Amino acid sequence: MAAAAPTVRVTVAPGRTVYHGPVGHPFRAGDALEIPADHAAALLASGHVRAELPAAEAPAETPASPA
């Protein structure tokens, strides 16, 4: 049994649509998906997707100040 190829979680960039999978389902701007790392590298280089930060590395939201 072959080892599974590594995957990367990415988010579709604004103004872009990515088609992935055997049915060609469209993923639109803001949608998150997991794709093979080599495919992600090509889409990242072309600006179609953005790398998604793991929750621990995501910037903390600042609470709204009371008015």
Rosetta blueprint (number, residue, H / E / L):
1 M L
2 A L
3 A L
4 A L
5 A L
6 P L
7 T E
8 V E
9 R E
10 V E
11 T E
12 V E
13 A L
14 P L
15 G L
16 R L
17 T E
18 V E
19 Y E
20 H E
21 G L
22 P L
23 V L
24 G L
25 H E
26 P E
27 F E
28 R E
29 A L
30 G L
31 D L
32 A E
33 L E
34 E E
35 I E
36 P E
37 A H
38 D H
39 H H
40 A H
41 A H
42 A H
43 L H
44 L H
45 A H
46 S H
47 G L
48 H L
49 V E
50 R E
51 A E
52 E L
53 L L
54 P L
55 A H
56 A H
57 E H
58 A L
59 P L
60 A L
61 E L
62 T L
63 P L
64 A L
65 S L
66 P L
67 A L
